[in-house]
Amino acid sequence: MFYPTEPNGPGQPPNKRRKGHGEEQGSSLTDTASDKNHLVPGRVSLISHEEMRKLLAQHVSQRLPDCDEVFPWLHGYSGATNPPRSCQWLAVIRSQPPSQGLIENSGLLKSSLDPHELLMALEPRKHHLGSLLDNVGSILNLTPAEIKILTSACEHYKLLPFLISDAKAQSWFGAGASKHSVGKSSSKHDPPRNWKQPGMFRRFDLQVAKFVEMSRNCVVYCLDQTTHYTSCPCRELALLVDVARRIVDPNGNFRVSVLDSIQIDPEWWGTPPMEVSALKKVHNSQLASDFDVASFNNWDRDLFYRERLEISKMSSASCVSTGSSVSCGNSTDFEIYRLYSGDSMVAKFAKTSVTNQDTIVTLPKLRSSNDDDLIDAQLFNLPHPAKPWRLFVHCSESSCLPELSKITSLIEHVQKKAPLTQTLLSFPNSGSIGLGNLNLDSIKVILNTCLLLYSVGKHTNCGSLIYCSDGYTETSFLLVAFLIFVWDQPLDKVLVRLHGEVNRPFFLFPIDLQVLGHLQILLREQSPRRKEPESSSLEVDPELFSKMFFTKVSDSLNLLQLKGPLPSKILPHLYLGSLEHAQNPKLLGEIGIKNIVSVGETMPWLLAAISRKRSLTVSDINDQKVHARPSMSATSSASQIPSLQGSFPQRGKACAIIEENGFRVLHITNLDDNGEDRLLSQLDEVLDFIDGCYNRREKVLVHCMVGVSRSATVCIAECMKRLNCDVLRAYLYVRVRRLNIIIQPNLMFVYELCKWQESQGRSSHVDWYIICRAISELNSVYF
């Protein structure tokens, strides 16, 4: 037996083996094909178009169970306890792509699944499939004909008849199990049984299989067959799913069926079937094909695609210097700008520029239109610089510093006011230039690259574009260095101005802050604000060069202690950050933040106010003025926090509001990122506080410890409310604007957001398990 024996469980040898239908007749399963309602008698049936319609209507009408019903069961692997059984959910699985001539990723029903998202992978060199299926057959009383179908299914799909959420199957056949382990236990590879172990309450990758466990019905479909007895793989896949479900939940009441119809109601489609010709574009300047539009409309699939679109919108090219000469943007801006030329570019930009916006999240469903330019402008921001770009500086990980001779040659050329053809330079990415390789030659290149950017705008009618893939990660070092040079301001002032006045996303690594902190001495000394450059090359005074390394870096905002280094602007009034940001009142004051939501964490400078127990309810605070009290030290010991926690209302009661140090602070207590503590009961109160900030046109920082889970959940809810969008779209919106920090709300928080969406009377366009699948796919690149 491949499972340890347990009472009444799937590993218990049956006392009496039930004969299968094929055995009773003494023939193979294909002899029963005359029974039009069953593909595998007693296990897999056919359902009609009308039955499918009823199941889908029933599924859509379901509300999510309360948290108590599904947690902590959703957190861990399955097998120890039975799944929740209150839902009439329907799992829809596609057995195969459309036939030849149709796009493989089309023909998808809403919320449909791929079998590889819920079943464990078969590794032929590791798994003895024959022995394994014999054991499965003895447990579930499978007939020889059924085992034959199951074998064919496993070999066809390269899958095992086990859900990926099955704890026992994972311990025996998962990625960490011993090679050829069929009959022996290997406890060191057992998946964690205690969901409280680190990482278990963020197992978004298990939720598709968990959903299949909870579903009352499962329907397998394809678009090519109306008869499913022979060549169509629907029957094989249906039996595979049926077996996997029965192994983990032998007493469950569920049914696996195959859709016996190719008639599909229009509202069922996620992405309708599309011919390969839908990939083509009518003209060379068209950006989005018909298939791109259809894919965008189906938020069930490929959140990577929407993330790329959202990043390109959020970080699209914007002018960063006076005189409209230097812009910073992303690779999409560069590619689109290079794609167009002459009158066609001017005509398209003039026609569509009014539709530009910084998000795709609020776009309604795109309609097929003869106006391709309009659709392109909805999905992309079309660059329309005041001065035509002629100099392009591409910052990337693979680039080295350009040669100084090439830079000085270009400077000399533009200083003569000679026409500049389109020129591409490469420059290293942010975080790659350290103090160790900051020698005299490299500093000259950096200084003169800044001079070149300045000279193009000063001496020609052309502009420059600094760009990278996402519009901020690789460009930030060069961008900030250039602004220190042209503005003649210290690093901290430049960052605040870039963030507020220019409204440009950027992300500096700690090493960038260190290097720029020293380099700013030379950049400001050579700034054109002090003296207009008279030659085609800036030289570095040796004495000043030595002084640069021995001068203490001025850091009035304590930027070197931060990650980012500024909190992330999510909406004009809403910022997401960490405890370090909240502990820096001077920085918050520079940005203009007057309000703070502390989600489960306490700033040391707030401790004295806590000890005085001067707290107000949310309803009281709107009727009172903010009275600034004397400033307190921001370096109070965090060790004081535990002894003062009792000053706040206990769990389930109103949040505390404190006015201190010129800030209005809403403090949420007893909320840890542990997969157990809940935010939903306090969410409306928090959003009311943020709404008051919005109405007063004031900015608010929402923070927890790092700014990725608890506070990110609050920001997602605020975006759902303010942008009138669902959980998945708001998640994407916040995720992109957190820049290089990955938001990771735990399963409980995301589920609570879905429940909150229900409580607001908003219908969900994307199912819970699809949201989990999307989050898992996005984060799998990093974990």
C-alpha positions in Angstrom: 0.0 0.0 0.0 1.3 3.4 -0.8 -0.5 5.0 2.2 0.0 4.1 5.8 -3.0 2.2 7.1 -5.5 4.3 9.0 -9.0 3.6 10.3 -11.7 4.3 7.8 -9.2 6.2 5.6 -8.1 5.8 2.0 -5.2 3.5 3.1 -7.5 1.0 4.8 -7.8 -2.3 2.8 -11.4 -2.8 1.7 -13.1 -5.7 3.5 -15.0 -6.5 0.4 -14.0 -5.5 -3.1 -17.0 -4.3 -5.1 -17.0 -5.6 -8.6 -16.9 -3.0 -11.3 -19.4 -2.7 -14.1 -16.9 -4.1 -16.7 -16.2 -7.1 -14.5 -19.9 -7.9 -14.0 -20.3 -8.1 -17.7 -17.1 -9.9 -18.3 -16.1 -7.4 -20.9 -14.2 -4.2 -21.4 -15.5 -0.8 -20.6 -16.0 0.1 -24.3 -18.8 -2.5 -24.4 -20.9 -0.1 -22.2 -20.7 2.8 -24.7 -24.3 2.4 -25.5 -25.1 3.9 -22.1 -25.2 7.5 -23.3 -25.2 9.0 -19.8 -22.0 7.4 -18.5 -18.5 7.4 -19.8 -17.2 5.4 -16.8 -20.2 3.8 -15.1 -20.6 4.9 -11.5 -17.8 7.4 -11.8 -18.0 9.7 -14.8 -21.2 10.9 -16.5 -22.2 13.2 -19.3 -24.1 16.4 -18.8 -26.0 18.4 -21.3 -25.8 22.1 -22.2 -28.8 22.8 -20.1 -27.4 21.0 -17.0 -24.2 22.9 -17.4 -26.1 26.2 -17.5 -27.8 25.3 -14.2 -24.5 24.3 -12.5 -22.9 27.6 -13.6 -25.8 29.7 -12.4 -25.7 27.8 -9.0 -21.9 28.4 -8.8 -22.2 32.2 -9.5 -24.9 32.6 -6.9 -22.7 31.1 -4.1 -21.3 33.4 -1.4 -17.9 32.6 0.1 -18.1 30.7 3.3 -17.3 32.5 6.5 -13.6 32.5 7.5 -14.4 30.1 10.4 -15.6 27.5 7.9 -12.5 27.4 5.7 -9.6 28.4 7.9 -7.2 27.0 8.9 -8.2 24.2 6.5 -7.2 26.3 3.5 -3.7 27.0 4.9 -2.3 23.5 4.9 -2.1 20.2 3.0 -5.2 18.0 3.1 -5.8 14.6 4.5 -6.1 15.1 8.3 -9.6 16.7 8.2 -12.5 16.7 5.8 -12.9 19.7 3.5 -15.7 22.2 4.1 -18.9 21.0 2.4 -21.2 24.0 2.5 -20.6 25.2 -1.1 -22.3 24.2 -4.3 -19.2 25.1 -6.3 -18.4 24.0 -9.8 -14.8 23.3 -11.0 -14.4 23.5 -14.8 -11.4 21.9 -16.4 -10.3 22.0 -20.0 -9.0 18.7 -21.3 -7.2 19.9 -24.4 -6.6 23.1 -26.5 -8.8 23.9 -29.5 -8.3 22.1 -32.8 -5.8 23.1 -35.4 -6.3 26.5 -36.8 -7.4 28.1 -33.5 -5.1 29.8 -31.0 -4.1 27.5 -28.2 -4.8 30.0 -25.4 -8.3 30.7 -26.7 -11.5 28.8 -26.2 -11.3 29.2 -22.4 -14.4 29.1 -20.3 -14.5 31.6 -17.4 -12.6 30.4 -14.3 -11.6 27.2 -16.1 -8.6 25.2 -14.9 -5.7 23.3 -16.5 -5.2 19.8 -15.0 -1.5 20.6 -14.3 -2.7 23.3 -11.8 -4.3 20.8 -9.5 -2.7 17.4 -10.1 0.8 16.2 -9.2 3.4 15.8 -11.9 4.4 12.3 -13.1 8.2 11.7 -13.3 8.7 8.5 -15.2 12.2 8.0 -13.9 11.0 8.4 -10.3 7.5 6.9 -10.3 6.6 3.2 -10.9 3.3 4.1 -12.5 2.1 0.5 -12.9 2.6 -0.4 -9.2 1.3 2.9 -8.1 -2.0 2.5 -10.1 -2.4 -1.1 -8.9 -2.3 0.2 -5.3 -4.8 3.0 -6.2 -7.0 0.5 -7.9 -7.1 -1.8 -4.9 -8.0 1.1 -2.6 -10.8 2.5 -4.8 -12.1 -0.8 -6.3 -11.1 0.2 -9.8 -11.8 -2.3 -12.6 -9.0 -3.4 -14.9 -10.7 -1.3 -17.6 -10.7 1.8 -15.4 -7.0 1.2 -14.5 -6.3 1.1 -18.2 -8.1 4.4 -18.8 -6.3 5.9 -15.8 -2.9 4.7 -17.1 -3.6 6.3 -20.4 -4.6 9.5 -18.7 -1.4 9.6 -16.6 0.8 9.0 -19.5 -1.0 11.5 -21.8 -1.0 14.4 -19.3 2.2 13.4 -17.4 0.3 13.6 -14.2 -0.4 11.4 -11.2 -3.9 10.7 -9.8 -3.2 12.9 -6.7 -4.1 16.5 -5.9 -1.2 18.7 -5.2 -2.8 19.5 -1.8 -2.7 15.8 -0.8 -0.3 15.6 2.2 0.3 11.9 2.0 0.8 11.8 -1.8 3.3 14.7 -1.5 5.3 12.8 1.1 5.5 9.8 -1.1 5.6 11.2 -4.7 6.3 14.9 -4.4 9.4 16.8 -5.5 11.3 16.1 -2.2 10.4 12.4 -2.0 13.0 9.7 -2.5 13.5 8.3 -6.0 11.5 5.2 -6.7 9.7 5.5 -3.3 6.5 3.4 -3.8 6.2 1.3 -0.7 8.4 3.0 1.9 7.9 6.0 4.0 10.3 8.9 4.1 9.2 11.1 6.9 11.9 13.7 6.4 10.1 14.6 3.1 6.7 14.8 4.6 5.0 18.2 4.0 4.4 20.2 7.1 1.2 19.1 8.9 1.1 22.2 11.1 -0.2 25.1 9.1 1.4 27.6 11.5 4.8 26.7 10.2 6.5 29.5 8.3 5.1 30.0 4.8 2.1 27.7 5.1 -0.4 30.6 5.4 0.8 31.9 2.0 0.3 28.7 0.1 -1.6 30.3 -2.8 -0.3 27.5 -5.0 -2.5 25.0 -3.2 -5.8 26.8 -3.6 -6.8 25.5 -7.0 -6.6 21.9 -5.7 -8.3 23.0 -2.4 -11.1 24.4 -4.5 -11.5 21.1 -6.4 -11.7 19.4 -3.0 -14.5 21.7 -1.9 -16.5 21.6 -5.2 -19.7 19.6 -5.4 -19.3 19.2 -9.2 -16.5 19.0 -11.6 -17.0 19.3 -15.4 -14.4 18.5 -18.0 -14.8 20.0 -21.4 -13.3 20.5 -24.8 -14.5 22.1 -28.0 -13.8 19.4 -30.5 -15.9 16.4 -29.6 -19.6 15.8 -29.1 -18.9 12.1 -28.5 -16.4 11.4 -25.8 -16.0 7.6 -25.8 -12.8 7.1 -27.9 -10.4 9.7 -29.2 -11.3 12.6 -26.9 -9.2 12.8 -23.7 -12.2 14.2 -21.7 -13.1 10.8 -20.3 -9.6 10.0 -19.3 -9.1 13.3 -17.5 -12.4 13.1 -15.8 -11.5 9.7 -14.3 -8.1 11.0 -13.3 -9.7 13.9 -11.4 -12.4 11.6 -9.9 -9.7 9.3 -8.5 -7.6 12.1 -7.1 -10.6 13.6 -5.4 -11.7 10.3 -3.9 -8.3 9.5 -2.5 -8.1 12.6 -0.5 -11.8 12.7 0.4 -13.3 9.2 0.2 -16.6 10.1 1.8 -17.3 13.3 -0.1 -20.5 13.8 -2.1 -19.3 15.0 -5.5 -19.7 14.3 -9.2 -17.3 14.4 -12.1 -18.9 14.9 -15.6 -18.0 15.6 -19.1 -19.8 18.4 -21.1 -21.6 16.6 -23.9 -22.1 19.7 -26.0 -20.1 22.2 -28.0 -22.9 24.8 -27.6 -21.4 27.5 -25.4 -23.5 30.5 -24.1 -21.7 33.8 -24.8 -21.5 34.8 -21.1 -19.6 31.5 -20.4 -16.5 32.6 -22.3 -13.4 33.9 -20.7 -11.5 34.0 -24.0 -13.6 32.8 -27.0 -12.2 30.5 -29.7 -10.1 32.6 -32.1 -8.4 31.7 -35.3 -4.7 32.2 -35.7 -5.4 35.2 -38.0 -6.5 37.1 -34.8 -2.8 37.4 -33.9 -2.1 39.4 -37.0 -2.2 43.2 -37.1 -3.7 45.2 -39.9 -0.9 47.7 -40.2 2.7 47.9 -38.9 1.9 50.6 -36.4 -0.9 48.7 -34.7 0.2 47.7 -31.2 -2.6 45.3 -30.0 -4.0 42.5 -32.1 -7.6 41.2 -31.7 -6.3 38.3 -29.6 -4.5 40.8 -27.3 -7.8 42.6 -26.7 -9.6 39.3 -26.0 -6.8 38.2 -23.6 -6.9 41.5 -21.8 -10.7 41.2 -21.3 -10.2 37.8 -19.6 -8.8 38.6 -16.1 -8.9 34.9 -15.3 -5.6 34.4 -17.1 -2.1 35.7 -17.5 -1.8 38.4 -14.9 1.8 38.8 -16.1 0.5 40.4 -19.2 -1.6 42.9 -17.2 1.3 43.5 -14.9 3.5 44.5 -17.8 0.8 46.8 -19.1 0.3 48.4 -15.7 4.0 49.0 -15.2 4.3 50.6 -18.6 1.3 52.8 -17.8 2.5 53.8 -14.3 6.1 54.5 -15.4 5.5 55.9 -18.8 7.7 58.7 -20.0 7.6 62.0 -18.2 9.7 65.2 -18.3 12.1 65.4 -15.4 13.9 68.7 -16.1 13.1 72.3 -16.9 13.0 73.1 -20.6 11.3 69.8 -21.5 14.6 68.4 -22.6 15.1 65.2 -20.5 12.5 62.5 -20.0 12.6 59.3 -18.1 10.5 56.3 -19.2 10.4 52.6 -19.9 11.2 50.3 -22.8 7.6 50.4 -24.1 8.0 54.1 -24.5 11.2 53.6 -26.5 9.8 50.9 -28.7 6.6 52.8 -29.5 8.4 56.0 -30.2 10.9 54.2 -32.5 8.0 52.5 -34.3 6.4 55.7 -35.5 7.9 58.5 -37.6 6.9 61.6 -39.5 3.3 62.5 -40.1 1.9 59.1 -39.0 3.3 59.6 -35.5 2.0 63.1 -35.2 -1.4 62.1 -36.5 -1.7 59.2 -34.1 -0.5 61.1 -31.1 -2.7 64.1 -31.8 -5.7 61.8 -32.1 -5.2 59.7 -29.0 -3.2 61.5 -26.4 -6.3 62.6 -24.6 -7.0 59.0 -23.6 -3.7 58.5 -21.8 -4.0 57.5 -18.2 -1.7 55.8 -15.7 -3.6 52.6 -15.1 -5.4 49.8 -16.9 -7.2 48.8 -13.7 -10.1 51.1 -14.4 -10.5 50.2 -18.0 -13.9 48.6 -18.8 -14.1 45.6 -21.1 -12.6 46.5 -24.4 -14.9 46.3 -27.4 -13.9 45.2 -30.8 -13.6 48.3 -32.9 -12.5 49.4 -36.3 -10.5 52.1 -34.6 -7.3 50.3 -33.7 -5.6 53.5 -32.6 -8.2 54.0 -29.9 -7.6 50.5 -28.4 -3.9 51.0 -28.6 -4.2 54.3 -26.7 -6.3 52.6 -24.0 -3.7 49.9 -23.4 -0.6 52.0 -23.8 0.5 55.5 -23.1 1.8 56.9 -26.4 4.8 59.2 -25.8 4.4 62.7 -27.1 7.5 64.7 -25.9 7.5 68.4 -26.3 10.9 68.1 -27.9 11.6 65.1 -30.3 13.9 62.6 -28.6 17.2 62.1 -30.3 19.4 60.9 -27.5 18.4 57.6 -25.9 20.2 56.3 -22.8 19.4 52.7 -22.0 20.1 51.6 -18.5 20.4 47.8 -18.0 22.0 45.1 -16.0 24.3 44.0 -18.9 25.6 47.5 -19.7 28.9 49.0 -18.8 29.8 52.7 -18.5 30.1 54.3 -22.0 33.5 55.4 -23.2 34.4 58.9 -22.2 35.7 59.7 -25.7 32.3 58.9 -27.2 30.5 61.1 -24.6 32.8 64.1 -25.1 32.5 63.8 -28.9 28.7 64.0 -28.7 29.0 67.0 -26.3 31.2 68.8 -28.7 28.8 68.0 -31.6 25.7 69.4 -29.9 27.5 72.4 -28.5 28.1 73.4 -32.1 24.3 73.3 -32.5 24.7 70.7 -35.2 21.7 68.4 -35.9 21.7 65.2 -33.8 20.6 62.0 -35.3 19.0 59.3 -33.1 21.7 58.1 -30.9 21.6 55.2 -28.4 23.9 54.9 -25.4 24.1 52.2 -22.7 24.6 52.9 -19.0 24.9 50.5 -16.0 21.8 49.8 -13.9 21.2 51.2 -10.4 22.9 49.2 -7.7 25.8 48.2 -9.9 28.2 51.1 -9.2 29.8 50.7 -5.8 32.3 52.8 -3.8 35.0 50.2 -4.7 34.8 50.8 -8.5 34.2 54.6 -8.2 37.6 55.7 -9.6 38.5 58.9 -11.4 37.8 57.5 -14.8 34.3 56.3 -13.9 33.4 59.6 -12.1 34.4 61.5 -15.3 32.1 59.3 -17.4 29.2 59.9 -14.9 29.8 63.7 -14.8 30.0 64.0 -18.6 27.0 61.8 -19.2 25.1 64.3 -17.1 26.6 67.2 -19.1 25.6 65.5 -22.4 22.0 65.2 -21.3 22.1 68.9 -20.3 23.8 70.0 -23.5 21.3 68.3 -25.8 18.5 70.3 -24.3 20.5 73.5 -24.0 22.0 73.7 -27.5 19.5 71.9 -29.7 15.8 71.6 -30.3 15.9 68.0 -29.3 15.3 66.0 -26.1 16.7 62.9 -24.4 15.1 59.8 -23.0 16.6 57.8 -20.1 14.8 54.4 -20.1 14.9 50.9 -18.8 12.6 47.9 -18.8 10.2 49.0 -16.0 10.9 52.7 -16.1 12.6 53.1 -12.7 14.7 50.2 -11.3 17.7 50.5 -13.6 17.4 54.3 -14.4 17.2 55.7 -10.9 20.9 56.1 -10.2 21.6 58.1 -13.4 18.4 60.1 -13.1 19.1 61.2 -9.6 22.8 62.0 -10.5 21.6 64.1 -13.4 19.1 66.0 -11.2 21.7 66.7 -8.5 23.9 68.1 -11.4 21.3 70.4 -13.0 19.4 71.4 -9.8 22.5 71.9 -7.7 20.7 70.5 -4.7 21.7 67.8 -2.1 20.6 64.2 -2.5 17.8 64.3 0.1 16.2 67.5 -1.4 16.5 66.0 -4.9 14.7 62.8 -3.9 11.8 64.7 -2.2 11.5 67.0 -5.2 11.6 64.1 -7.7 8.9 62.3 -5.7 6.6 65.3 -5.1 7.2 68.0 -7.7 8.2 65.7 -10.6 6.0 62.8 -9.5 8.4 60.3 -10.9 8.7 56.7 -9.6 12.3 55.7 -8.6 14.0 53.1 -6.5 17.5 53.6 -5.1 19.4 50.7 -3.5 21.5 51.4 -0.4 24.7 51.3 -2.4 23.2 54.0 -4.7 22.5 56.2 -1.7 26.1 55.8 -0.5 27.7 56.5 -3.8 25.4 59.5 -4.6 26.0 60.8 -1.1 29.7 61.2 -1.9 29.3 61.9 -5.6 27.0 64.8 -5.0 30.0 67.0 -3.9 31.4 66.8 -7.5 28.1 66.9 -9.2 27.1 70.1 -7.5 30.6 71.7 -7.9 30.3 71.2 -11.7 26.6 72.2 -11.9 25.6 74.6 -14.7 23.7 76.6 -12.1 27.1 77.6 -10.7 29.0 78.0 -13.9 28.0 77.3 -17.5 30.3 74.7 -19.0 32.8 76.2 -21.4 34.3 73.0 -22.8 33.2 69.7 -24.2 34.5 67.8 -21.1 34.2 68.2 -17.4 37.4 67.6 -15.5 37.7 66.5 -11.9 39.9 68.4 -9.5 42.2 65.8 -7.8 42.0 67.6 -4.5 38.2 67.6 -4.6 38.2 64.0 -5.7 40.1 63.0 -2.6 38.0 65.2 -0.4 34.9 63.5 -1.7 35.7 60.2 0.0 36.6 61.7 3.3 33.6 64.0 3.6 30.8 62.7 5.8 27.6 62.1 3.8 24.9 64.5 4.8 21.7 62.5 5.5 19.2 64.8 7.2 16.3 62.5 6.4 18.1 59.3 7.5 17.6 57.8 4.1 20.4 55.2 4.5 18.3 53.4 7.1 15.3 53.0 4.8 14.4 50.6 2.1 13.1 52.3 -1.0 14.0 54.9 0.2 10.7 56.7 0.3 7.2 55.2 1.1 5.3 54.1 -2.0 2.7 56.5 -3.4 -0.3 54.3 -4.2 -2.9 57.1 -4.7 -2.4 60.9 -4.4 -3.6 60.7 -0.8 -2.4 57.2 0.0 1.1 56.0 0.8 2.3 52.5 1.7 5.4 52.0 3.8 7.3 50.3 6.6 7.8 50.9 10.3 11.0 52.7 9.5 9.1 55.2 7.4 6.7 55.8 10.2 9.6 56.3 12.6 10.9 59.1 10.4 8.6 62.1 11.1 11.0 64.5 9.4 10.8 62.5 6.1 7.0 62.3 6.4 6.8 66.0 6.9 8.9 66.7 3.8 6.5 64.5 1.8 3.5 66.3 3.3 2.1 63.3 5.2 0.0 64.3 8.3 -1.8 61.1 9.0 -0.6 57.6 9.8 -2.4 54.2 10.0 -0.3 51.8 12.1 -1.4 48.3 11.3 -0.3 46.1 14.3 3.0 48.0 14.9 3.8 50.9 17.2 6.2 53.8 16.5 8.5 54.5 19.4 7.8 58.2 19.3 4.2 57.4 20.0 4.9 55.5 23.2 4.5 58.5 25.5 1.1 59.3 24.0 0.1 55.7 24.5 1.1 55.8 28.2 -1.0 58.9 28.7 -3.9 56.9 27.2 -5.2 59.9 25.2 -7.1 58.1 22.6 -10.2 58.9 20.6 -12.7 56.9 18.6 -12.9 57.3 14.9 -16.3 58.9 15.1 -15.0 61.5 17.7 -12.0 62.6 15.8 -13.8 64.1 12.8 -15.4 66.7 15.1 -12.2 67.8 16.7 -9.2 69.8 15.7 -5.7 68.4 15.5 -3.7 69.8 18.4 0.0 69.4 17.8 1.8 68.5 21.0 5.5 69.0 21.7 7.7 67.0 19.5 9.1 63.8 20.9 12.3 61.9 20.1 12.0 59.4 17.3 14.5 57.2 18.9 12.5 55.9 21.9 13.3 52.4 22.8 11.1 49.8 21.1 11.4 47.7 24.2 8.8 49.9 25.9 6.1 48.8 23.5 5.0 45.5 25.1 4.4 47.1 28.5 2.1 49.7 27.0 0.0 47.6 24.6 -2.7 47.3 27.2 -3.5 51.0 26.8 -5.3 50.2 23.5 -8.7 48.7 23.1 -8.7 45.0 23.0 -9.5 42.9 20.0 -12.9 43.5 18.4 -13.2 47.0 19.9 -12.7 50.4 18.3 -9.3 51.3 17.0 -7.3 54.0 18.9 -6.7 57.4 17.4 -3.9 59.5 18.9 -2.7 63.0 18.0 1.0 63.4 18.6 4.0 65.1 17.1 1.8 66.9 14.6 0.3 63.7 13.3 -3.1 62.0 13.6 -2.4 58.3 14.1 -4.9 55.5 13.8 -3.5 52.5 15.7 -4.7 49.0 15.1 -3.6 46.6 17.9 -3.5 42.8 18.3 -3.0 42.2 14.6 -0.1 40.0 13.5 0.8 38.6 10.1 0.3 35.0 11.3 -2.5 33.7 9.1 -4.8 33.7 12.1 -5.4 37.3 13.2 -8.2 39.0 11.2 -8.5 42.5 9.8 -12.1 42.4 8.4 -13.8 43.5 11.7 -11.7 46.7 11.7 -11.5 47.4 8.0 -14.5 49.7 7.7 -13.2 51.8 10.6 -9.8 52.1 9.0 -11.3 53.1 5.7 -13.4 55.7 7.4 -10.2 57.2 8.8 -8.6 57.3 5.4 -11.7 58.7 3.9 -11.5 61.6 6.4 -7.9 62.3 5.2 -9.1 62.2 1.6 -11.9 64.7 2.2 -9.5 67.0 4.0 -7.1 66.7 1.0 -4.4 65.3 3.4 -2.0 62.5 2.8 -1.9 59.3 4.9 0.8 56.7 5.4 -0.4 53.1 6.0 2.3 50.9 7.5 3.0 47.7 9.3 6.5 46.2 9.9 7.7 45.9 6.3 4.7 47.2 4.2 3.9 44.0 2.4 1.0 42.2 4.1 -1.1 43.9 6.7 -0.7 47.5 5.5 -0.8 46.3 1.8 -4.2 44.7 2.6 -5.6 48.0 3.8 -4.3 49.8 0.7 -5.9 47.2 -1.6 -9.2 47.8 0.1 -8.9 51.5 -0.3 -8.1 51.1 -4.0 -11.1 48.8 -4.4 -13.2 51.6 -2.8 -11.6 54.6 -4.5 -11.2 53.0 -8.0 -14.4 51.0 -7.9 -12.6 47.8 -8.8 -12.5 44.2 -7.6 -9.8 42.5 -5.5 -7.6 41.2 -8.2 -7.4 44.6 -10.0 -6.7 46.5 -6.8 -4.1 43.9 -5.9 -2.3 44.5 -9.2 -2.6 48.3 -8.8 -1.0 48.3 -5.4 1.6 45.6 -6.3 2.9 47.7 -9.2 3.2 50.9 -7.2 5.1 49.2 -4.3 7.9 49.2 -6.9 10.7 46.7 -6.1 9.0 45.4 -2.9 6.7 42.5 -3.4 3.4 42.7 -1.5 2.4 39.4 0.1 -0.9 39.6 2.0 -1.5 36.2 3.5 -4.4 33.9 2.5 -6.6 35.1 5.3 -6.2 38.7 4.4 -6.9 38.1 0.7 -10.0 36.0 1.6 -11.2 38.8 3.9 -10.9 41.3 1.1 -13.1 39.0 -1.0 -15.6 38.8 1.9 -15.5 42.6 2.3 -16.2 42.9 -1.4 -19.3 40.8 -0.9 -20.4 42.9 2.0 -20.2 46.0 -0.2 -22.7 44.4 -2.6 -20.2 44.2 -5.3 -20.2 41.1 -7.5 -16.9 39.4 -8.1 -15.7 39.0 -11.7 -12.9 36.7 -10.6 -13.3 33.6 -8.4 -11.4 33.2 -5.2 -9.2 30.4 -6.4 -8.5 32.2 -9.6 -7.2 35.2 -7.6 -5.0 32.7 -5.7 -3.7 31.2 -8.9 -2.8 34.6 -10.3 -1.0 35.7 -7.1 0.9 32.4 -7.1 2.0 32.8 -10.7 3.2 36.3 -10.1 5.2 35.4 -7.0 6.6 32.1 -8.3 9.3 34.0 -10.1 10.7 35.3 -6.8 10.2 32.3 -4.5 
